[in-house]
Amino acid sequence: MPNVQVNGITLEYESFGPEDRETILLIMGLGAQLTQWPLPLCEELVARGYRVVRFDNRDAGLSSKFERGQFAPLPAAFAGFMTGKTPFVPYTLYDMVDDSVGLLDALDIERAHIVGSSMGGMIAQLIASEYPERTLSLTSIMSTTGNALLPPPKPRVMKLFVSPAPPASHIEAVIERGIKTYQTIGSPAWPTDETTLRQWVTRDATRSYCPSGVVRQAAAAVTNGDRRPKLRRIAVPTVVLHGDADPLVPVEGGRDTAANIPGAELRVVEGMGHDIPLQLVDVFADAIVSAAERATGPKRPLLLPAPDRPVAEEALPLRALLEEGDIDTLPPVVQELPPEPRDESAIEVPVIADVQKPAGFPARIFSRMKSWFARRQG
C-alpha cells in the first residue's frame, strides 16, 4: 500500500475507484487499522459511483508510531481517564484532524465526504466543524459527543479494555484477546463466526500490533472534552448511524450527536453493536450515500468488470448466507426506536432497505428478498 508524509509523520492509505469521482474518506476508530473498514463496503461505495480512501491513523497500522515519553499501563491510564485526571498527551484529537486533512492535501482532494467510526467519528465531526470548506457531507458512525452525562460503556467492556494487553511475542494470546474483543463489543443480532474473526484478527495482528498506541489515542480522545458547541456549527448534510445494542458507545451517544448537529438524520440499527457486520454492508453504504447525495446529488453507478480474483475471504459468510436462500428466517435489519425528547432539528428515520437486483445476482434469491422486504414494510 502507498503512504504519504503528512504533518511530519507517515500515513499509510489505500484508494479504491477512479480518482475523478467524489471522494469518501473513511476514518477508523481507537487502535483500529484501515483493514477494519470491510473490503465489501469499500467496493460497494465504489460501485455506487465514488472514490474511497481508507487509511491508518497515527499510532495504528503501518502509520507512524509515537513511542516516546512515559505512559501509564493501560489499566492505570483508563482509571485516570475515569477520575478526570489528564495524562501526558503526546498529541491531541486536533492533530489527528489535521492528519486527515493533510492526507486530502497530499492526494490533491479539495473536498470529501467525511465518514468516521467510533473515535474516527469524533475526528470526522471536528473536520466538519473546523474545516467546513473541505467537507461535503458527514457520516458519524457509533460515535458520541463528549457529553459527560451520557451512559458509560457496559462493565464487561470496561473490564476487558482495562485488562493488560499481552506482549507482541505472545502472538496467540494477542489473537485470542482480539477475538474476545470482537465478541464482546460485536452485534448480537449479526454475529461473525469465530473462524472469520480469527482470520481478521490474525491479519491485523501480523500487520501491526501497538497496544501503547491505543493508550495514546485514547488520551487524545478523552481529553478532547465536550464537542457539542462545535457540533452545533456543522452545516453540511449529516447522517448519524448507531446500533441499539452497542455496549462500548451506547446508542445515547448517537442520539446526542444527532440532536446537536442541525438537520442531522439519525439511523438506529436494531441488534447492532460496536462493529461493522458484513450482513449490514448495504445499511452502512446506504447511510453514507444518503448523506453524500443530500450534499451533491445522485451519482452514476460505476459498472465494474467481473473481478479476476476469488471472492474476498471476508465476504464469504455473506455469500454463503445468500446462497442458502433462507431469507424468511432473517431478523429485521433495523427498526425505529421509540422517540425520546431531544432537539427538533435532529430528524430520526428508520432505515428503509432499497433492494435492486445487481447484474449476475441469482434471480430466485432476489425475488425472495423482495417479497420478504415487502412483507416487512407492509
C-alpha positions as CSV (number, residue, x, y, z in Angstrom):
1,M,0.0,0.0,0.0
2,P,1.2,3.6,-0.6
3,N,2.0,6.1,2.1
4,V,2.4,9.9,2.3
5,Q,4.2,12.4,4.5
6,V,1.7,14.5,6.4
7,N,2.4,16.8,9.4
8,G,5.9,15.3,9.8
9,I,4.6,11.7,10.0
10,T,3.9,8.9,7.6
11,L,0.3,7.8,6.9
12,E,-0.4,4.5,5.2
13,Y,-3.5,4.6,3.0
14,E,-5.4,2.7,0.3
15,S,-7.5,4.2,-2.5
16,F,-10.3,2.5,-4.5
17,G,-12.1,3.7,-7.6
18,P,-11.5,6.4,-10.2
19,E,-9.7,9.5,-9.0
20,D,-12.1,11.8,-10.8
21,R,-15.0,10.7,-8.7
22,E,-16.1,12.4,-5.5
23,T,-14.1,11.0,-2.6
24,I,-15.4,9.3,0.6
25,L,-12.7,9.5,3.3
26,L,-13.0,6.6,5.9
27,I,-11.6,7.3,9.3
28,M,-11.2,4.4,11.7
29,G,-11.5,4.3,15.5
30,L,-9.4,3.6,18.6
31,G,-6.5,1.3,17.8
32,A,-8.1,0.1,14.6
33,Q,-6.4,-0.3,11.3
34,L,-7.6,0.6,7.8
35,T,-8.3,-3.1,7.1
36,Q,-11.2,-2.9,9.6
37,W,-13.2,-1.0,7.0
38,P,-14.6,-4.1,5.3
39,L,-13.4,-4.5,1.7
40,P,-17.0,-5.3,0.6
41,L,-18.1,-1.9,1.9
42,C,-15.3,-0.1,0.1
43,E,-16.3,-2.0,-3.1
44,E,-20.0,-1.2,-2.7
45,L,-19.3,2.5,-2.3
46,V,-17.1,2.5,-5.5
47,A,-19.9,0.6,-7.3
48,R,-22.3,3.4,-6.3
49,G,-20.1,6.0,-8.0
50,Y,-17.5,7.2,-5.5
51,R,-13.8,7.1,-4.9
52,V,-12.9,5.6,-1.5
53,V,-9.9,6.3,0.6
54,R,-9.2,4.5,3.9
55,F,-6.0,5.0,6.0
56,D,-4.2,4.1,9.2
57,N,-4.4,6.9,11.8
58,R,-1.2,7.8,13.6
59,D,-0.2,5.2,16.2
60,A,-2.1,2.5,14.3
61,G,-1.4,0.1,11.5
62,L,1.5,1.0,9.3
63,S,1.4,4.7,10.0
64,S,4.0,6.5,12.3
65,K,4.1,5.4,16.0
66,F,4.8,7.8,18.9
67,E,6.9,5.6,21.1
68,R,8.3,8.4,23.2
69,G,7.6,9.8,26.7
70,Q,6.4,7.9,29.7
71,F,2.9,6.3,29.6
72,A,0.9,4.5,32.3
73,P,-0.1,0.9,31.7
74,L,-3.5,0.5,30.1
75,P,-5.4,-0.2,33.3
76,A,-3.9,2.8,35.1
77,A,-4.4,5.1,32.1
78,F,-8.1,4.3,31.8
79,A,-8.6,4.6,35.6
80,G,-7.1,8.0,35.3
81,F,-9.4,9.0,32.5
82,M,-12.4,7.8,34.5
83,T,-11.5,10.0,37.5
84,G,-10.8,13.1,35.4
85,K,-7.0,13.0,35.6
86,T,-5.3,14.2,32.4
87,P,-2.3,12.1,31.5
88,F,0.6,13.3,29.4
89,V,-0.8,13.6,25.8
90,P,1.8,13.4,23.0
91,Y,-0.8,14.7,20.6
92,T,-4.5,15.7,20.5
93,L,-7.5,14.8,18.5
94,Y,-7.0,18.0,16.6
95,D,-3.6,16.7,15.4
96,M,-5.5,13.7,14.1
97,V,-7.9,16.0,12.4
98,D,-5.0,17.8,10.7
99,D,-3.6,14.4,9.7
100,S,-6.9,13.6,7.8
101,V,-7.0,17.0,6.1
102,G,-3.3,16.7,5.3
103,L,-4.0,13.4,3.6
104,L,-6.6,15.1,1.4
105,D,-4.0,17.7,0.6
106,A,-1.4,15.1,-0.3
107,L,-3.9,13.3,-2.6
108,D,-5.0,16.6,-4.2
109,I,-8.6,16.2,-2.9
110,E,-10.2,19.6,-2.4
111,R,-13.4,18.4,-0.6
112,A,-14.6,15.0,0.5
113,H,-17.5,13.1,2.1
114,I,-16.1,12.5,5.6
115,V,-17.0,9.3,7.4
116,G,-15.8,8.2,10.8
117,S,-16.4,5.2,13.1
118,S,-16.2,5.5,16.9
119,M,-13.1,7.7,17.7
120,G,-13.0,8.2,13.9
121,G,-16.4,9.7,14.2
122,M,-15.1,12.2,16.7
123,I,-12.4,13.2,14.2
124,A,-14.9,13.4,11.4
125,Q,-17.1,15.7,13.5
126,L,-14.2,18.0,14.1
127,I,-13.3,18.1,10.4
128,A,-16.8,19.1,9.6
129,S,-16.8,21.7,12.3
130,E,-13.3,23.1,11.8
131,Y,-12.8,22.6,8.0
132,P,-16.3,23.2,6.5
133,E,-14.7,24.2,3.2
134,R,-13.2,20.7,2.9
135,T,-16.3,18.8,3.9
136,L,-19.1,17.8,1.5
137,S,-21.0,15.7,4.0
138,L,-20.6,13.9,7.3
139,T,-21.5,10.4,8.4
140,S,-20.8,9.8,12.1
141,I,-20.9,6.1,13.0
142,M,-21.2,4.6,16.5
143,S,-19.7,7.8,17.9
144,T,-20.6,10.3,20.6
145,T,-20.3,14.0,21.6
146,G,-18.0,14.0,24.7
147,N,-21.0,14.8,26.9
148,A,-20.0,13.6,30.4
149,L,-23.6,12.9,31.3
150,L,-24.1,10.2,28.7
151,P,-24.1,6.5,29.8
152,P,-20.7,4.9,30.0
153,P,-19.6,1.6,28.4
154,K,-21.0,-1.6,29.8
155,P,-19.0,-3.0,32.7
156,R,-18.0,-6.1,30.8
157,V,-16.4,-3.9,28.1
158,M,-14.5,-1.7,30.6
159,K,-13.2,-4.9,32.3
160,L,-11.8,-6.1,29.0
161,F,-10.4,-2.7,28.0
162,V,-8.5,-2.1,31.2
163,S,-7.0,-5.6,31.4
164,P,-3.3,-5.7,30.4
165,A,-2.6,-6.2,26.7
166,P,-0.4,-9.3,26.0
167,P,3.1,-8.7,24.7
168,A,3.7,-8.9,21.0
169,S,5.9,-12.0,21.5
170,H,2.8,-14.0,22.6
171,I,1.0,-13.8,19.3
172,E,-1.6,-16.5,20.2
173,A,-2.6,-14.5,23.3
174,V,-2.8,-11.4,21.1
175,I,-5.1,-13.2,18.7
176,E,-7.3,-14.6,21.4
177,R,-7.7,-11.2,23.0
178,G,-8.7,-9.7,19.6
179,I,-11.3,-12.4,19.1
180,K,-12.7,-11.8,22.6
181,T,-12.8,-8.1,21.9
182,Y,-14.9,-8.6,18.7
183,Q,-17.2,-11.0,20.6
184,T,-17.7,-8.6,23.5
185,I,-18.5,-5.5,21.5
186,G,-19.9,-7.0,18.4
187,S,-23.5,-7.2,17.1
188,P,-25.7,-9.8,18.9
189,A,-28.2,-9.9,16.0
190,W,-25.5,-10.0,13.4
191,P,-22.7,-12.2,14.7
192,T,-19.5,-13.1,12.9
193,D,-18.4,-16.7,13.2
194,E,-15.2,-17.4,15.1
195,T,-13.3,-18.8,12.1
196,T,-13.8,-15.5,10.3
197,L,-12.9,-13.5,13.4
198,R,-9.7,-15.4,13.7
199,Q,-8.8,-14.7,10.1
200,W,-9.4,-10.9,10.6
201,V,-7.6,-10.7,13.9
202,T,-4.6,-12.7,12.6
203,R,-4.4,-10.5,9.6
204,D,-4.4,-7.3,11.7
205,A,-2.1,-8.6,14.5
206,T,0.5,-9.7,11.9
207,R,0.2,-6.4,10.1
208,S,0.7,-4.3,13.1
209,Y,0.4,-4.6,16.9
210,C,0.8,-1.4,19.1
211,P,-1.1,-1.5,22.4
212,S,0.7,1.6,23.6
213,G,-0.7,3.4,20.6
214,V,-4.2,2.6,21.8
215,V,-3.4,4.3,25.1
216,R,-2.1,7.4,23.4
217,Q,-5.1,7.6,21.0
218,A,-7.4,7.1,24.0
219,A,-5.7,10.0,25.8
220,A,-6.3,12.2,22.7
221,A,-10.0,11.2,22.6
222,V,-10.8,11.6,26.3
223,T,-9.0,14.9,26.7
224,N,-10.9,16.4,23.8
225,G,-13.8,17.2,26.0
226,D,-17.4,18.2,25.1
227,R,-17.8,18.7,21.4
228,R,-21.5,19.8,21.4
229,P,-20.8,23.5,20.9
230,K,-18.7,22.6,17.8
231,L,-21.3,20.2,16.5
232,R,-23.9,22.9,16.5
233,R,-21.8,24.8,13.9
234,I,-21.8,21.9,11.4
235,A,-23.8,22.9,8.3
236,V,-23.2,20.0,5.9
237,P,-25.7,17.2,5.4
238,T,-25.2,14.7,8.2
239,V,-26.3,11.1,8.9
240,V,-25.7,9.5,12.3
241,L,-25.6,5.7,12.3
242,H,-25.7,3.8,15.6
243,G,-26.7,0.3,16.9
244,D,-29.2,-0.1,19.7
245,A,-27.0,-2.9,21.2
246,D,-23.7,-1.0,21.3
247,P,-22.0,-1.9,24.6
248,L,-19.0,0.4,24.1
249,V,-20.6,3.6,22.9
250,P,-24.3,3.3,24.0
251,V,-26.9,4.5,21.5
252,E,-27.5,7.6,23.6
253,G,-24.2,8.8,22.2
254,G,-25.6,8.7,18.7
255,R,-28.8,10.3,19.7
256,D,-26.9,13.1,21.4
257,T,-24.7,13.6,18.3
258,A,-27.8,13.9,16.0
259,A,-29.6,16.2,18.5
260,N,-26.7,18.7,18.4
261,I,-26.0,18.8,14.6
262,P,-28.6,20.9,12.8
263,G,-30.7,18.9,10.4
264,A,-28.9,15.6,11.2
265,E,-30.6,12.3,10.4
266,L,-30.4,9.6,12.9
267,R,-30.5,5.9,11.8
268,V,-30.7,3.3,14.6
269,V,-29.9,-0.3,13.7
270,E,-31.6,-3.0,15.7
271,G,-29.3,-5.5,17.2
272,M,-26.1,-3.8,16.0
273,G,-23.2,-3.5,18.4
274,H,-19.8,-1.7,18.0
275,D,-18.7,-3.3,14.7
276,I,-19.4,-3.4,11.0
277,P,-21.1,-6.7,10.3
278,L,-20.8,-7.9,6.8
279,Q,-24.5,-8.6,6.8
280,L,-25.1,-4.9,7.2
281,V,-22.7,-3.6,4.4
282,D,-25.7,-2.2,2.5
283,V,-27.0,-0.5,5.6
284,F,-23.7,1.3,6.1
285,A,-23.4,2.1,2.4
286,D,-27.0,3.5,2.3
287,A,-26.2,5.8,5.3
288,I,-23.0,7.1,3.8
289,V,-24.5,7.6,0.3
290,S,-27.6,9.3,1.7
291,A,-25.5,12.0,3.3
292,A,-23.4,12.3,0.2
293,E,-26.5,12.6,-2.1
294,R,-28.0,15.2,0.1
295,A,-24.8,17.2,-0.5
296,T,-24.1,16.7,-4.2
297,G,-26.9,14.7,-5.7
298,P,-27.1,11.1,-7.0
299,K,-24.1,9.6,-8.8
300,R,-23.9,7.5,-11.9
301,P,-23.1,3.9,-10.7
302,L,-19.8,2.6,-11.8
303,L,-20.1,-0.5,-13.9
304,L,-17.3,-2.7,-12.7
305,P,-15.9,-5.7,-14.7
306,A,-16.2,-9.0,-13.1
307,P,-13.2,-9.4,-10.7
308,D,-10.4,-11.7,-11.9
309,R,-9.9,-12.9,-8.3
310,P,-11.9,-15.1,-5.9
311,V,-14.5,-13.5,-3.7
312,A,-12.7,-11.8,-0.8
313,E,-12.4,-14.1,2.2
314,E,-14.2,-11.5,4.4
315,A,-17.2,-11.6,2.0
316,L,-17.6,-15.4,2.2
317,P,-20.0,-15.5,5.2
318,L,-22.4,-13.1,3.5
319,R,-22.2,-15.0,0.2
320,A,-23.0,-18.3,2.0
321,L,-26.0,-16.7,3.7
322,L,-27.4,-15.5,0.4
323,E,-26.7,-18.8,-1.4
324,E,-28.7,-20.7,1.3
325,G,-31.7,-18.7,0.2
326,D,-33.3,-18.9,3.7
327,I,-34.3,-15.2,3.6
328,D,-37.6,-15.8,5.6
329,T,-35.6,-16.6,8.7
330,L,-33.6,-13.4,8.8
331,P,-34.5,-10.9,11.5
332,P,-35.5,-7.3,10.6
333,V,-32.4,-5.3,9.7
334,V,-33.4,-2.2,11.6
335,Q,-36.3,-0.6,13.4
336,E,-37.1,2.9,14.6
337,L,-36.7,3.1,18.3
338,P,-39.4,4.9,20.4
339,P,-38.8,8.6,20.2
340,E,-37.1,10.4,23.1
341,P,-37.2,14.1,23.9
342,R,-34.4,15.9,22.0
343,D,-33.6,18.7,19.7
344,E,-36.2,19.0,17.0
345,S,-33.5,19.8,14.4
346,A,-32.4,16.1,14.5
347,I,-34.6,14.0,12.2
348,E,-34.8,10.4,13.1
349,V,-36.0,7.9,10.4
350,P,-35.9,4.2,10.1
351,V,-33.5,2.7,7.5
352,I,-35.6,1.5,4.5
353,A,-34.0,-1.3,2.6
354,D,-33.9,-0.4,-1.1
355,V,-33.2,-3.7,-2.9
356,Q,-32.1,-3.5,-6.5
357,K,-31.0,-6.6,-8.4
358,P,-27.4,-6.4,-9.4
359,A,-26.2,-7.9,-12.6
360,G,-25.5,-11.6,-12.1
361,F,-27.3,-11.8,-8.8
362,P,-29.4,-15.0,-8.6
363,A,-33.0,-14.1,-9.6
364,R,-34.6,-16.6,-7.2
365,I,-32.8,-15.2,-4.2
366,F,-33.5,-11.6,-5.3
367,S,-37.2,-12.4,-5.7
368,R,-37.4,-13.9,-2.2
369,M,-35.6,-10.9,-0.8
370,K,-38.1,-8.5,-2.4
371,S,-41.0,-10.5,-1.1
372,W,-39.5,-10.5,2.4
373,F,-38.9,-6.8,2.4
374,A,-42.4,-6.1,1.1
375,R,-43.9,-8.1,3.9
376,R,-41.8,-6.2,6.5
377,Q,-42.8,-2.9,5.1
378,G,-46.5,-3.8,4.7
